[in-house]
């Protein structure tokens, strides 16, 4: 099952400090097949992460282990199951390198 995590970031300075470790964490999840996609909204307002896991509890655990969460850079998050009814992977352009 896919779980969508909609996140609102807290202090921008904390986000910038933690970004390298957060990206390493998220790319690791993608490589392990535990994340479908991950990305941020413009101006560091927040992000959307899609986890591939078997339960709400597992999705919560992924969030709790995120360097952004551990570093207290998340203002609020909401995780919910997401049923995919269609997708066009060709439209999902991905840049794996850090900005």
DSSP file (Angstrom, degrees, kcal/mol; ACC not computed):
  #  RESIDUE AA STRUCTURE BP1 BP2  ACC     N-H-->O    O-->H-N    N-H-->O    O-->H-N    TCO  KAPPA ALPHA  PHI   PSI    X-CA   Y-CA   Z-CA
    1    1 A X              0   0    0      0, 0.0    52,-2.4     0, 0.0     2,-0.4   0.000 360.0 360.0 360.0 145.4    0.0    0.0    0.0
    2    2 A X  E     -AB  52  82A   0     80,-0.6    80,-3.1    50,-0.2     2,-0.5  -0.824 360.0-162.1 -97.5 136.8    1.2    3.5   -0.7
    3    3 A X  E     -AB  51  81A   0     48,-2.6    48,-3.0    -2,-0.4     2,-0.4  -0.979   8.7-146.1-118.8 127.9    1.0    6.1    2.1
    4    4 A X  E     -AB  50  80A   0     76,-2.8    76,-2.3    -2,-0.5     2,-0.6  -0.790   8.7-162.5 -94.5 133.3    1.1    9.8    1.3
    5    5 A X  E     -AB  49  79A   0     44,-3.0    44,-2.1    -2,-0.4     2,-0.6  -0.947   0.9-165.5-119.6 109.6    2.8   12.1    3.8
    6    6 A X  E     -AB  48  78A   0     72,-2.5    72,-1.8    -2,-0.6     2,-0.4  -0.852  16.5-168.9 -96.0 121.8    2.0   15.8    3.4
    7    7 A X  E     -AB  47  77A   0     40,-2.9    40,-1.7    -2,-0.6     2,-0.5  -0.908  21.5-159.1-120.9 137.9    4.5   17.8    5.4
    8    8 A X  E     -AB  46  76A   0     68,-3.1    67,-2.3    -2,-0.4    68,-1.7  -0.974  27.8-135.1-109.4 122.0    4.7   21.5    6.5
    9    9 A X  E     - B   0  74A   0     36,-1.6    65,-0.3    -2,-0.5     3,-0.1  -0.335  11.7-150.9 -74.3 156.6    8.3   22.5    7.3
   10   10 A X        +     0   0    0     63,-3.2    -1,-0.1     1,-0.3    63,-0.1   0.383  66.3   8.0 -93.4-129.0    9.2   24.5   10.4
   11   11 A X     >  -     0   0    0     61,-0.3     4,-1.7     1,-0.1     3,-0.4  -0.321  63.8-142.5 -60.7 127.3   12.2   26.9   10.6
   12   12 A X  H  > S+     0   0    0      1,-0.2     4,-2.5     2,-0.2     5,-0.2   0.863  98.5  59.3 -61.1 -38.0   13.9   27.3    7.2
   13   13 A X  H  > S+     0   0    0      1,-0.2     4,-2.1     2,-0.2    -1,-0.2   0.892 105.4  48.8 -60.4 -40.0   17.3   27.3    8.8
   14   14 A X  H  > S+     0   0    0     -3,-0.4     4,-2.4     2,-0.2    -1,-0.2   0.902 109.5  52.8 -65.6 -40.6   16.8   23.9   10.3
   15   15 A X  H  X S+     0   0    0     -4,-1.7     4,-1.5     1,-0.2    -2,-0.2   0.938 110.4  47.5 -58.6 -47.7   15.6   22.6    6.9
   16   16 A X  H  < S+     0   0    0     -4,-2.5     4,-0.4     1,-0.2    -1,-0.2   0.892 112.9  48.7 -62.8 -40.4   18.7   23.9    5.2
   17   17 A X  H  < S+     0   0    0     -4,-2.1     4,-0.3     1,-0.2     3,-0.3   0.886 119.3  37.7 -65.4 -39.5   21.0   22.4    7.9
   18   18 A X  H  X S+     0   0    0     -4,-2.4     4,-2.6     1,-0.2     3,-0.3   0.561  88.8  97.1 -91.2  -9.8   19.3   19.0    7.8
   19   19 A X  H  X S+     0   0    0     -4,-1.5     4,-2.9     1,-0.2     5,-0.3   0.872  80.4  52.1 -53.5 -46.9   18.7   18.8    4.0
   20   20 A X  H  > S+     0   0    0     -4,-0.4     4,-2.0    -3,-0.3    -1,-0.2   0.934 115.1  41.1 -58.3 -45.3   21.8   16.7    3.1
   21   21 A X  H  > S+     0   0    0     -4,-0.3     4,-2.1    -3,-0.3    -1,-0.2   0.869 114.7  52.7 -70.7 -34.7   21.1   14.0    5.7
   22   22 A X  H  X S+     0   0    0     -4,-2.6     4,-2.8     2,-0.2    -2,-0.2   0.939 110.4  47.2 -63.5 -46.4   17.3   14.1    4.9
   23   23 A X  H  X S+     0   0    0     -4,-2.9     4,-2.8    -5,-0.2     5,-0.3   0.895 110.7  51.5 -64.2 -39.6   18.0   13.6    1.2
   24   24 A X  H  X S+     0   0    0     -4,-2.0     4,-1.9    -5,-0.3    -1,-0.2   0.920 111.7  48.5 -61.0 -42.8   20.4   10.8    1.8
   25   25 A X  H  X S+     0   0    0     -4,-2.1     4,-2.0     2,-0.2    -2,-0.2   0.938 113.4  45.8 -61.6 -48.7   17.7    9.1    4.0
   26   26 A X  H  X S+     0   0    0     -4,-2.8     4,-2.2     1,-0.2    -2,-0.2   0.903 111.8  50.3 -66.2 -41.5   15.0    9.6    1.3
   27   27 A X  H  X S+     0   0    0     -4,-2.8     4,-2.5     1,-0.2    -1,-0.2   0.861 109.0  53.9 -64.5 -34.1   17.2    8.3   -1.5
   28   28 A X  H  X S+     0   0    0     -4,-1.9     4,-1.8    -5,-0.3    -1,-0.2   0.904 107.7  49.7 -63.5 -41.4   18.0    5.3    0.6
   29   29 A X  H  <>S+     0   0    0     -4,-2.0     5,-2.8     2,-0.2     6,-1.1   0.895 110.8  50.0 -63.9 -39.6   14.3    4.6    1.1
   30   30 A X  H ><5S+     0   0    0     -4,-2.2     3,-1.3     4,-0.2    -2,-0.2   0.937 110.5  49.3 -63.6 -46.3   13.8    4.9   -2.7
   31   31 A X  H 3<5S+     0   0    0     -4,-2.5    -1,-0.2     1,-0.3    -2,-0.2   0.826 111.2  50.5 -61.7 -32.1   16.7    2.5   -3.3
   32   32 A X  T 3<5S-     0   0    0     -4,-1.8    -1,-0.3    -5,-0.1    -2,-0.2   0.495 116.0-114.5 -83.4  -4.5   15.2    0.0   -0.8
   33   33 A X  T < 5S+     0   0    0     -3,-1.3    -3,-0.2    -4,-0.5    -2,-0.1   0.684  88.7 112.7  78.0  17.8   11.8    0.2   -2.4
   34   34 A X  S   <S+     0   0    0     -5,-2.8    18,-2.2    -6,-0.2     2,-0.4   0.552  71.6  48.5 -98.5 -10.9   10.2    1.9    0.7
   35   35 A X  E     -C   51   0A   0     -6,-1.1    16,-0.3    16,-0.3    -2,-0.2  -0.997  55.4-169.6-131.2 136.4    9.5    5.2   -1.0
   36   36 A X  E    S-     0   0A   0     14,-3.5     2,-0.3    -2,-0.4    15,-0.2   0.870  75.4 -16.1 -86.5 -44.6    7.8    5.8   -4.3
   37   37 A X  E     -C   50   0A   0     13,-1.0    13,-2.9     2,-0.0    -1,-0.4  -0.983  57.2-168.8-158.6 156.4    8.6    9.5   -4.6
   38   38 A X  E     +C   49   0A   0     -2,-0.3     2,-0.3    11,-0.2    11,-0.2  -0.982  19.6 142.4-152.0 139.7    9.8   12.4   -2.5
   39   39 A X  E     -C   48   0A   0      9,-1.4     9,-2.5    -2,-0.3     2,-0.3  -0.984  34.5-118.2-171.1 164.8   10.0   16.1   -3.1
   40   40 A X  E     -C   47   0A   0     -2,-0.3     7,-0.3     7,-0.3     2,-0.2  -0.732  25.2-117.3-111.1 159.5    9.6   19.6   -1.7
   41   41 A X    >   -     0   0    0      5,-3.2     3,-1.0    -2,-0.3     4,-0.4  -0.545  50.5 -78.9 -86.0 158.3    7.3   22.5   -2.5
   42   42 A X  G >  S+     0   0    0      1,-0.2     3,-1.0    -2,-0.2    -1,-0.2  -0.160 114.2  22.4 -56.1 152.2    8.8   25.8   -3.7
   43   43 A X  G 3  S-     0   0    0      1,-0.2    -1,-0.2     2,-0.1    -2,-0.0   0.710 122.8 -81.1  63.7  24.0   10.3   28.1   -1.1
   44   44 A X  G <  S+     0   0    0     -3,-1.0    -1,-0.2     2,-0.1    -2,-0.2   0.858  88.0 140.7  54.5  39.8   10.9   25.3    1.4
   45   45 A X    <   -     0   0    0     -3,-1.0   -36,-1.6    -4,-0.4     2,-0.3   0.772  69.4 -62.1 -81.9 -26.8    7.3   25.4    2.6
   46   46 A X  E     -A    8   0A   0     -5,-0.3    -5,-3.2   -38,-0.3     2,-0.3  -0.978  51.0-115.4 169.5-165.1    6.9   21.6    2.9
   47   47 A X  E     -AC   7  40A   0    -40,-1.7   -40,-2.9    -7,-0.3     2,-0.4  -0.963   7.1-130.5-156.3 170.4    7.0   18.4    1.0
   48   48 A X  E     -AC   6  39A   0     -9,-2.5    -9,-1.4    -2,-0.3     2,-0.4  -0.996  23.4-176.5-131.2 125.9    5.2   15.4   -0.2
   49   49 A X  E     -AC   5  38A   0    -44,-2.1   -44,-3.0    -2,-0.4     2,-0.6  -0.977  13.1-155.0-126.0 136.2    6.5   11.9    0.3
   50   50 A X  E     -AC   4  37A   0    -13,-2.9   -14,-3.5    -2,-0.4   -13,-1.0  -0.943  15.4-164.9-113.7 113.0    5.0    8.6   -0.9
   51   51 A X  E     -AC   3  35A   0    -48,-3.0   -48,-2.6    -2,-0.6     2,-0.7  -0.745  14.1-147.1 -98.6 143.5    5.9    5.6    1.1
   52   52 A X  E     +A    2   0A   0    -18,-2.2     2,-0.3    -2,-0.3   -50,-0.2  -0.937  47.5 128.3-107.3 107.9    5.5    2.0    0.0
   53   53 A X        -     0   0    0    -52,-2.4     3,-0.0    -2,-0.7    -2,-0.0  -0.930  64.6-111.6-154.0 173.7    4.8    0.0    3.1
   54   54 A X  S    S+     0   0    0     -2,-0.3     2,-0.3     1,-0.1     3,-0.1   0.541  88.6  16.4 -93.2  -7.3    2.4   -2.5    4.6
   55   55 A X  S  > S-     0   0    0    -54,-0.1     4,-1.9     1,-0.1     5,-0.1  -0.994  70.0-110.1-159.9 162.6    0.7   -0.4    7.3
   56   56 A X  H  > S+     0   0    0     -2,-0.3     4,-2.5     1,-0.2     5,-0.2   0.888 118.7  56.0 -59.7 -40.6    0.0    3.1    8.7
   57   57 A X  H  > S+     0   0    0      1,-0.2     4,-2.1     2,-0.2    -1,-0.2   0.890 105.9  49.6 -62.3 -40.6    2.4    2.2   11.6
   58   58 A X  H  > S+     0   0    0      2,-0.2     4,-2.0     1,-0.2    -1,-0.2   0.885 110.3  50.6 -66.0 -38.6    5.2    1.4    9.2
   59   59 A X  H  X S+     0   0    0     -4,-1.9     4,-1.9     2,-0.2    -2,-0.2   0.908 109.8  50.6 -64.7 -41.7    4.7    4.7    7.4
   60   60 A X  H  X S+     0   0    0     -4,-2.5     4,-2.7     1,-0.2    -2,-0.2   0.900 107.7  53.7 -61.5 -40.7    4.7    6.5   10.8
   61   61 A X  H  X S+     0   0    0     -4,-2.1     4,-1.2     1,-0.2    -1,-0.2   0.901 105.9  52.9 -62.3 -40.8    8.0    4.8   11.7
   62   62 A X  H  < S+     0   0    0     -4,-2.0     3,-0.4     1,-0.2     4,-0.3   0.923 111.4  46.7 -59.0 -43.7    9.6    6.0    8.4
   63   63 A X  H >< S+     0   0    0     -4,-1.9     3,-1.5     1,-0.2     6,-0.3   0.917 108.5  54.3 -65.1 -43.3    8.6    9.5    9.3
   64   64 A X  H 3< S+     0   0    0     -4,-2.7    -1,-0.2     1,-0.3    -2,-0.2   0.716 108.5  50.2 -66.0 -20.6    9.9    9.3   12.8
   65   65 A X  T 3< S+     0   0    0     -4,-1.2    -1,-0.3    -3,-0.4     2,-0.3   0.429  83.7 113.5 -95.9  -0.9   13.3    8.2   11.5
   66   66 A X  S X> S-     0   0    0     -3,-1.5     4,-2.7    -4,-0.3     3,-0.6  -0.539  71.9-131.7 -71.6 131.7   13.6   11.1    9.0
   67   67 A X  H 3> S+     0   0    0     -2,-0.3     4,-2.5     1,-0.2     6,-0.2   0.821 107.7  59.1 -54.2 -32.1   16.4   13.5    9.9
   68   68 A X  H 34>S+     0   0    0      2,-0.2     5,-3.1     1,-0.2     6,-0.5   0.923 110.7  41.3 -61.5 -42.9   13.9   16.4    9.4
   69   69 A X  H X45S+     0   0    0     -3,-0.6     3,-1.8    -6,-0.3    -2,-0.2   0.946 115.5  48.9 -70.3 -47.9   11.7   14.9   12.1
   70   70 A X  H 3<5S+     0   0    0     -4,-2.7    -2,-0.2     1,-0.3    -1,-0.2   0.875 111.7  50.9 -58.4 -38.0   14.5   14.0   14.5
   71   71 A X  T 3<5S-     0   0    0     -4,-2.5    -1,-0.3    -5,-0.3    -2,-0.2   0.308 114.8-116.6 -84.9   8.8   16.0   17.5   14.1
   72   72 A X  T < 5S+     0   0    0     -3,-1.8   -61,-0.3     1,-0.1    -3,-0.2   0.863  76.3 129.0  60.7  40.0   12.7   19.1   14.9
   73   73 A X      < +     0   0    0     -5,-3.1   -63,-3.2    -6,-0.2     2,-0.5   0.380  43.9  91.9-103.4   1.5   12.3   20.7   11.5
   74   74 A X  E     -B    9   0A   0     -6,-0.5   -65,-0.2   -65,-0.3     3,-0.1  -0.866  49.0-174.5-101.0 123.9    8.8   19.5   10.8
   75   75 A X  E    S-     0   0A   0    -67,-2.3     2,-0.3    -2,-0.5   -66,-0.2   0.914  72.4 -17.7 -78.9 -47.0    5.9   21.8   11.8
   76   76 A X  E     -B    8   0A   0    -68,-1.7   -68,-3.1     2,-0.0    -1,-0.3  -0.986  60.5-170.8-157.1 150.0    3.2   19.3   11.0
   77   77 A X  E     -B    7   0A   0     -2,-0.3     2,-0.4   -70,-0.2   -70,-0.2  -0.984   6.5-161.6-143.0 157.7    2.7   16.2    9.0
   78   78 A X  E     -B    6   0A   0    -72,-1.8   -72,-2.5    -2,-0.3     2,-0.5  -0.960   6.5-166.9-142.2 120.3   -0.3   14.1    7.9
   79   79 A X  E     +B    5   0A   0     -2,-0.4     2,-0.3   -74,-0.2   -74,-0.2  -0.915  16.1 163.3-110.4 131.7    0.1   10.5    6.7
   80   80 A X  E     -B    4   0A   0    -76,-2.3   -76,-2.8    -2,-0.5    -2,-0.0  -0.995  42.4 -98.4-145.0 150.0   -2.8    8.7    4.9
   81   81 A X  E     -B    3   0A   0     -2,-0.3     2,-0.4   -78,-0.2   -78,-0.3  -0.383  38.8-157.1 -63.5 145.3   -3.3    5.6    2.8
   82   82 A X  E     -B    2   0A   0    -80,-3.1   -80,-0.6    -2,-0.0     2,-0.6  -0.980   7.7-151.7-133.7 121.0   -3.4    6.5   -0.9
   83   83 A X        -     0   0    0     -2,-0.4     2,-0.6   -82,-0.1   -80,-0.0  -0.818  14.6-145.4 -92.8 119.0   -5.0    4.4   -3.6
   84   84 A X        +     0   0    0     -2,-0.6     3,-0.1     1,-0.1    -2,-0.0  -0.743  23.9 172.0 -86.5 123.2   -3.4    4.8   -7.0
   85   85 A X        -     0   0    0     -2,-0.6     2,-0.3     1,-0.4    -1,-0.1   0.456  68.8  -5.9-108.3  -5.5   -6.0    4.6   -9.8
   86   86 A X        -     0   0    0      2,-0.0    -1,-0.4     0, 0.0     2,-0.3  -0.894  61.3-177.7-179.4 153.6   -3.7    5.7  -12.6
   87   87 A X        -     0   0    0     -2,-0.3     2,-0.4    -3,-0.1     3,-0.1  -0.986  20.7-153.9-159.4 152.8   -0.2    7.0  -13.2
   88   88 A X    >   -     0   0    0     -2,-0.3     3,-2.1     1,-0.1     4,-0.3  -0.808  12.3-174.8-128.8  89.1    2.1    8.2  -16.0
   89   89 A X  G >  S+     0   0    0     -2,-0.4     3,-1.6     1,-0.3    -1,-0.1   0.767  78.4  71.0 -58.7 -25.9    5.7    7.6  -14.8
   90   90 A X  G 3  S+     0   0    0      1,-0.3    -1,-0.3    -3,-0.1    -2,-0.0   0.752  94.0  56.1 -63.1 -22.2    7.0    9.3  -17.9
   91   91 A X  G <  S+     0   0    0     -3,-2.1     2,-1.2     1,-0.1    -1,-0.3   0.536  85.3  89.5 -86.7  -6.4    5.8   12.6  -16.5
   92   92 A X    <   -     0   0    0     -3,-1.6     2,-0.3    -4,-0.3    -1,-0.1  -0.715  63.1-168.2 -95.2  88.4    7.7   12.2  -13.3
   93   93 A X        -     0   0    0     -2,-1.2     2,-0.4     2,-0.0    -2,-0.1  -0.608   8.4-161.3 -77.7 133.7   11.1   13.8  -14.0
   94   94 A X        -     0   0    0     -2,-0.3     2,-0.5     2,-0.0    -2,-0.0  -0.958  19.4-170.0-126.0 134.1   13.6   13.0  -11.3
   95   95 A X        -     0   0    0     -2,-0.4    -2,-0.0     1,-0.1     0, 0.0  -0.971   4.2-175.3-117.9 113.9   16.9   14.7  -10.3
   96   96 A X        +     0   0    0     -2,-0.5    -1,-0.1     2,-0.1     2,-0.1   0.660  53.8  95.7 -85.0 -17.1   18.8   12.6   -7.8
   97   97 A X  S    S-     0   0    0      1,-0.1     2,-0.1     2,-0.0    -2,-0.1  -0.431  82.4-105.8 -76.9 150.4   21.6   15.0   -7.2
   98   98 A X              0   0    0      1,-0.1    -1,-0.1    -2,-0.1    -2,-0.1  -0.437 360.0 360.0 -72.2 146.4   21.5   17.4   -4.2
   99   99 A X              0   0    0     -2,-0.1    -1,-0.1     0, 0.0    -2,-0.0   0.448 360.0 360.0 -83.5 360.0   20.8   21.0   -4.9
